[in-house]
Amino acid sequence: MSRNPLGYRGIPIYASAGVEHEWYNDGESFLIEEALRYKEEGYDAFKFHCGTVWHAASMT
C-alpha cells in the first residue's frame, strides 16, 4: 500500500552499468563516462556490475 495519499504514478527504473568490458582497459574513467551518459539520458540511479570477463572466470 502506498503511503502517499496522491498515489505514485510511475515505476522507478535504473540503468545497469559496468557491463561493457571497456572499463578493463580504461579503468574508472570509463565507468565515470558511462555513468554521465546515463545521467544525460535521464536516469537518476544506476548500479555497476564490475566483475570479470567470462573466460577469466571459466564461464562459457
N, C-alpha and C positions, 0 to 999 in steps of 0.2 A: 504494500500500500504506500502510495506517495504521501509524504508529509506536507507537500506543497499544496495548498488549497486550490491553486490555479492549475495544478497538474503539469506534467512535463511533456512537451510535445516533440521530443526528439530522442534519438538514441546516440549517446556519445560513442565516438569511434577514435581510434588512434592509428598512427602509421607504424608499420613494422619495419624497423631499420636494422642495419648491420648485416643483412642477408646477402648483400653484394660483396663478393670477396676481394674487391679492390682495396678494401681497408687493410689487407695484409701487406700491401706494397706501400701505401701512403700513411698508414697509421691513423692516429687520432685526427689529423687534418681532414681526412676523407670522411670520417664519421661526423665531424662538425659540419662539413659542407652538406652532407646528406640530411642532417637534422635541419639545417637552414633551408634547404629545398622544400622539405615537408612543411616547414613553417610558412613559407611563401605560398604553398598550395592551400593553406588554411587550417592545417592540423595544429591543435594546441597541445597534443600529447603524442608521444611515441615511445617505443621501447626498442632496445638494441638486443640483437641476438649475436653477440660476439663469441663465436665458437671457433671451431677448427674446420679446415677443409675435409670433405668426406674421406678422401683416400688416406689422409693422415690419421684419421680416427678408425680406419679399417671398415668404413661403411661403403656399401655399393649401391 
